[in-house]
Amino acid sequence: MPRVMCESQECVGNKSNGKLYLQTRGSKFVKFQELKVQEHSDQVPVGNIPRSMTVLCKGQNTRLCQPGDHVSIMGIFLPLPKQGFKAMASGLLSDTFLDCQRIVKMNKTQDDEFDGGAITEKEMELINEDDFYEKLATSIAPEIFGMDDVKKALLLLLVGGVDRSPNGMKIRGNINICLMGDPGIAKSQLLSYIDRLAARSQYTTGRGSSGVGLTAAVMKDPVTGEMILEGGALVLADEGICCIDEFDKMNDSDRTSIHEVMEQQTISIAKAGILTTLNARVSILAAANPAYGRYNVKKSVEQNIQLPAALLSRFDLLWLLRDMPDRVHDLRLAQHITYVHQHNNHPPKQFQPLDMKLMRRYIAACKTKQPLIPEELNEYISGAYVEMRKEARNNNEMLFTSPRTLLGIVRLATALARLRMADVVEKDDINEAMRLMEMSKDSLNAEERQKKPQSVTDQVYAVIRSLLPPGSHQTKVIKMADIEELAASKGLRPQQVHDCIDTYERLNVWQLDTAKTKLTFV
């Protein structure tokens, strides 16, 4: 506290009680910041709620952390002196605060300092192997069996696409994913793993979150008595990931507050005389159950999902995970679960999954890249989008293909380019993005596939037949490059295409030239 009474010999000897007054012109002002820290959820005593504490920072210690960060603070624990009537009423009780001396960012899972350094060459060699995309995807929740395509989509969610702002308009780069499926598919485990892996994230549940708790609440400041805004989960997860479990259990009025965040990436507030717009540049990862608890085969896909179309179109990928009885799959799943339970570790895989710290640093390095789509690929993307619209119209698919689908493909392709640490998007990135989009749609149309089972060979044959011009009676020649390109967009691998061509060539349906560049129908 600053001195109030003069302590010179003259004033003390004369007992004149000379007072000291602050001269603002001769004073030096320092930066000041007040923080409020909350106890980590792992360290809360049994049966208690998390405790909080006020921290006062001065000088160089200000602005070293942001809301939502995990920090370790060193300082001096001091009482806050009261004066006048408050001091008489409170007696020996006193408010306390921590006078901050040092702030360090911490990792979310381990009790060590946050390592944001560059990746060494040895670590890059460990990552950049032949199947580095598969390796990174397998390193996400290796204890969970299967779901390879879902893990690849979650890897792209962590990396994110590239934001674009043409003439004041904003096109988001963050990827939104919804996982919908039967109970016991490990949806919540995937969400909690992503919450631990992401550098900035918040984890909420549908019933435990109100619309105000997700966006922002108006509160009264205990110090000044003015109305202030308290940021919710979406604001705290700015430039991070917000995991929302039990998404289907949310009230409709609360769910509508997410609409603006998922597309415009902002939260507009008009409460208690406060008119403002908060940034919420966040990726939404939601998990939900079908409307009847489990997927009801006798009902249509629309009746099972029962989410508004305005919300579904904002999700780039919507996965429907079903628990189908299959003897071979069930046996492998049971062996996997018993191994994890016995050894407290994942079963041995084709390659060793990467450490969580290395994954976090590699994802941070990928986010620094800003890949662009070259002009020669614009025509290819446009043609692929028109074909997707045509198929959706002909097949009466549940999810209507809109321009948001096209933006979703661009976001996934730029995320794949970021994952390769490249500055330009390649054709393979777009094919993989379209393959993930097709696989997510196939999971929704699983009922149709059950009615009409089709082998991989039949699928490839249908793709090749679709390339033939209608009503053509001349010699029919198709380029192999066109076949492989269209097959890749349908989620078919090159090896499957070549196997189908060899099978039908032996049946004398078509012939392949010696250079293997053209296919001629007999």
N, C-alpha and C positions, 0 to 999 in steps of 0.2 A: 504493500500500500504506500502511496506517496505521503511524505511528511506534511502535516498541517500546521503544527506549532513551531515557532522559531526556537532553535536550540543554542543561540549565541549567548556568551557570558553576560552581555548587557541585559538582554531580555530575561534571562533566568535570575540575575541578581536583583533587578527592579521588580520582578514578578509582574511584568506588564502584559504577559501572555500575547506576545506579538504573533499574528497569524501570517502564514505563507500563502501566496496566491500564484496560481499557475500562469506562466507567461507562454502563450501559444507560439509567439514568434520565435522564441529561443528554444522551443522544444523540438525534439526529433520524433517523428511519428514512425511507428513500425507496423508491419503487416500483422493482422490478427485474424484468427479463424477459430470458430467453435465447432467441434465435432461431437457426434454422439455415437458411441461404439456399443455394440450388443454382443453378448457372450455367444461363443460358437455353440452350435447345437450339440456337438459331441461332448461338451464339457458342462452341460446343464445338470445340476443335482437332481436326484430322483424325486419326481413329483413337483418340481418347481418350474417356473417359467423363466426364460432367459432374462438375465439382469442387464441393465444398461448403465452407462457412465458418461459424464460430460468431460470432454478433453479440450483444453485451451492451448492453441498453437500460436507461436509468435515468430516473426522474422522468417528465416529460411525454412522453417518447418511447415509453413503453410502451403496448401495446394499440392501436397505430395501424394494424396490418395483421392479417389473418387467414390461416390456412393455405390455400395455393392462390393467394394474390394475387401479382401481378407487381410488384415494388418496386425502387426505386433508393435505396440507402443511402449516406449520406456520413458518414465518421467517421475515426478514427485507428487505424491498424494497429499493434497492440502485441503483444509477446511475453507469454506467461503464465508468470511465474516459478515455479520449482519449489524446494522446500526439502528439506533432509535428504538421505536416501539416494537419493531420486529424482533430485535435482540432480547428485549424484556419478555416478550411472549414465548419465544422459542426456548428460553432458558439455556440448558447445556447442549441442546440439539443444534446441529449445524449442517448445512448442505456441503457436499464435498465435490472436488474436481481434481483432474490430473493435469499438472503442469507439464506439457510435453517437452521432451528433450530430443527424442529420435523416433522416426516412423519408418518401418520396414514393411514392404509388401510380402505377403506369405502365399505359399501354395495352398490350395484348398484342402488337399487330402493329407499332405505330410506337414510336419512341424518344421519346415525349413524355409529359407528365403526364396522368393520368386526369382527364378533364373530366366531372364529375358535376353540372354546373350545369343550371339550368332552360333549357327551349327557348324561344327568342325568338319574337315574333309573326311575324316574317318567315319563320322556319323552319316554323312551324305552317301558314302559308299555303301553303308549298311542299308540305307533306305532305297537308293537308286539301283536296285537290281532289276532283273528282267520283268518280274511280276510285281513291281512295287505297288501298283494299284490294288491288286489282290491282297498283298501283304498288309497294306495300311488298313484295308477294310476288315481283314481278319483280326487285326489287332484291336478292333473295337469290340469290347465285351466278349473275349474268347471263351468265357465260361458258358455262354449261351449257344445252344446247338443250332446250326443251320442259319437260315435267313440271310444268305450272302448278299442278295440284291438290296435288301432293306439296310444292311450295314454299309453298303456302298453309297446308298442315298443319304444315310446319316453322316458319312464322311464328307460328302459334298455340302451338307448342311453346315458342318463345322467350318469348312473353308469359305463358303459363300461366293456369290457372283460379284459382278462389278456394278456399282451405282452409276447411273447416267442422269445428267441434269441439262437437257437441251432447252435453252431460253426460259429458264425459270420453272419449267415442268420437271418433276422428279420421277424417275423410273427406278424402283427398288432393285437392289441386288441380292437381298437376303432371301433365302429359300425357306418356304413353309412346308411342313410335312405332317400328315395325320396318319396315325397307326390305328386302325380299327380291327377288332378281332375278338375271338372267343376268349373266355377267361382261361388263364393258365398258359398263355402264349409267351409270357415274359415281356410284355409291353412295358410295365412299370419298371422292370429291371433295366431295360434299355434306356428309359428316360433318366433313371437315377445315375446310370453310368455316364451318359452324355452330360448330365449336370456336374458330375465330378471332373470330367475331362475338359470341359470348356473353361476358358480363362475367366469369363464373366457369364454368370447364369443365375437364374432363379427357378425354384421348383415350387409349384403350387398344385392344389387339387381343385376340382370343379365345385364341390359342395363347400369347401372351406374358403372359397374366394368369392367376394362380391365384385360387382362392376367397379365400385369405388376403390376396393382393395387392389384391383389390377391396374387402374389408371392413376387417379390422384384423389386425395381427400383434403377437405378444407378443415384446418384445426386452428386453435387459438394459441398464440405464442405465450408461454408462461412468463417470459421476461418483459416483453413490451406490451402484451395484451392485444396485439393486432392479429388479424386473420391471415394465416399463412397456408401454403400448399405443402402437403406431405406426399411425396412420390410413392406410387404403388409398385407392384412387382415388375410391370412392363417398363416403367421409367428407370428402376434400379438395374434392369438387365439391358440398358441402352448399349448398343454395339456388342451385344452378346446373344444368348439364347434363353428363351423362357419356356420351360417345360410345364405343360398343363396336363395333369392326369385326370381321369374321370371326366373328360370333356363333355360327354353326353349328359352328365348329371347336373350341369350348370343350368340356371334359370335362363330363359330366353332373353329377358331384359338385361341380364349381366353379360350374356354372350354377344349382344349387339355392340358392346363397348369395344370389342376386339376388332370389329370390321375396319374401322379407320386405321388402326395400328397395322393391320396385315397388308394394306395396300399403300396408304399415304405415309406410313411410318411416323405419324405425329399423333398427339392427343390434344384436342381442343377443349379448353376449360372455360366455362362461363358460370361461376358460382360465387356468391357472397361478394359481389363487386369486383371479382378478379377475372379479367379477360386475358387469356394467354394461350400459347400453343407450346406444348412440351415435346421434345424429341423422344421418340421411342423406336430407334433403328434396331429392331430386334427380330430375330428369327423365331417363329412359333413352332414348337414340336408338341403336338397334341396326341393323346392316347384316349381311345373311347371304345365302349362296348356297343354292339348292335342294339337296336331298340328293344328286342325281346331277351336281352341278357346274352343268349347265344344266337348264332346265325340260324334263322328259321328257313329251311329249304323250301317250304311250301309258299313262302312269301316272296315277292319280287325284291330286287336290290334296293329300290327306292323306299319300300316299306321297311326294310331291315335297317337302313342307315338313318332315315328321318332327321336329316340336318338340312337347313335351308340352302337353296342353290346359290344364293349370294355368298354364303360362307364357304361352300365346297369349291367354288370357282377360284377362291383366293389361295387354296392349297395347291402348290405346284405338283405334289405327289400325294395320292391317297391310297394307302395299302390296306387291303382287306386280308387279314391273316386268319385262316380257318383251321380248326383242329379236326382234320379228316383222319378216320381210322385206316391205317395202312400197316400191315404186319412188319415189313422190312424197315420202314421209317420209324415205327414205334419201338422196335428192338434197338436200333441204333441210338434213339433218343434216350431210352431207359439206361443203356450202357453208359452213355455220356453223363447222365445225371448221377448215377451211382459212383462213377469214377470221381467226379467233382466233389461229391459228398464225402468220399473216403479219403482222398488225397488232398483235399482243400486247394486244388489247382486244376487248371484245364487239362484235358488229355493231350498227349503229344501230337503235334500237327506237322504239316509238310514243312513249315518254316516257323522259327521262333517269333511270337508276337513282340512288337516293339514296346519299350517302356513308356509309361504314361507321360513322364516328363519330356522324353524325346518327341513324342507325338505332339505335345502341347507346343513345343518350340518350333517344330516343323510346320505346324498349322499357322503359327504366328508369322513365320517367314513366307509362307504361301500368300498370306493376306496382303503382303506388300506389293505383289504383282498386280498390274492392271492390263490384262490381255485384251486385244482387239480382234474383231471378226473381219477378215479380209474381204474385199469386194467380190472376189470370185466365188465365195461361199454364200453370198446373199441370195443368188438365184436358186441354189440347192436347198436352202432352208425354206424359201418361199414355196418351192414346188412340193417339198415334203409336207408343209403345213396344209396346202390345198388338198393333198391326198388324204391326210388325216381327217380333214373336214368332210371329205366325200365319203370315207369309210364310216365315220360316225353317223352321217345322215342315212346311209344305206342300212347299217346294222342296228339302228335305233339304240345306241349305247346309252347307258345310264348317265354318264358324265358328258355334258355337252361340250364339244371342243370349241373354245372361244379364243379370241386374240390373247387372253392371258395364258393359254396353253403354249402359244408361240413364244411369249416372253419367258415362260418356264423353261422351254428348251434352250433358249439363249442363256439363261442364268446357269443351267446345269452344264452347258458346254463351256462357259467361261470359268466355272468352278473346276472343271476337269483340266482346263489349260493352266489354271493357277496351281493345281496339284502337281503338274509336271514342271512348275517353275518356268513356264514359257510366256512369251509376250504376244504370241499370235495363236488364235484358235485354229485347230486343224479339223479335217473332215472326220477323222476317227472320233474326236471329241463330240461332234454333233451326232454321229451314229450311236455312240454310247448313251448320250442324253436321250435320244429317241428310243433306244432300247429300254432304258429304265422307265420311260413314260409308258411304253407298250406293256412292260411287265406289270406295272401298277394297274393298268386298265385290265389286263388279263386276270389279275387277282379279283377284280370286281365282276368279271364275266365268267367266273369259274363254273357257274351253274350251266351256262350254255355249252361249255367245254365238256361237262359231264354227259349232257344229252347227245352230243356229237363228238365222240372221242376221235382225235386225229393225230396220227403219228407225225414225227418230225419230217420223215420223207414226204408224206402227203402235203405238209405245210410248204416245204421247199418246192414241190411240184406245182402247187397252186400259185406260188410267187412267180415261177417261170412262165406259167400259162398266162398270167395277168399281163406279162410284158408283150404278148403277141398282139399285133394290130387286129381289131375286130373285122371279120369278113374277108380276111386275106387268104387267097387261094394259091398264091405263088410260093416259092421256096422261102421258108420261114427261118431267118437267121437272127440270132440275138447275141449281143456282146456279153462276154463273161463279166466285164466290169459292171455293167448295168445290173446283172443278176446279183452279184455279191453286194452291191450298194443297196438294192432294195431289200435283200435278205437281212442285212445288218440292221436296217431300220425296223424290221419286224422282230428283232431279238434273236436271229438265227446266226450261229457261228459259221465261219468259212469251211471248217472241216465237215459240218453237217451238209452244207451245199454240195461239196465235192463227193461225198458218199452217195447222195441222192442222184447226182449226175452219172456216177459210175453204175449205179443200180439200173437206171433206165437205159443207159447206153448198152448194157448187156442184153436188155430186152428189145433192142433195136427200135427204140422210140425216137431217139435223136443221136447225133454224132458230134463228137468234139474234135476240132482240128488239132494238128500236131503241136501247134504253138499254144494250145489251150487258151485261146482268146475269143473264139466264136463257137456258138452252139447252133447246129442246124437240125431242124425237125425233119424226119424222114417222111 
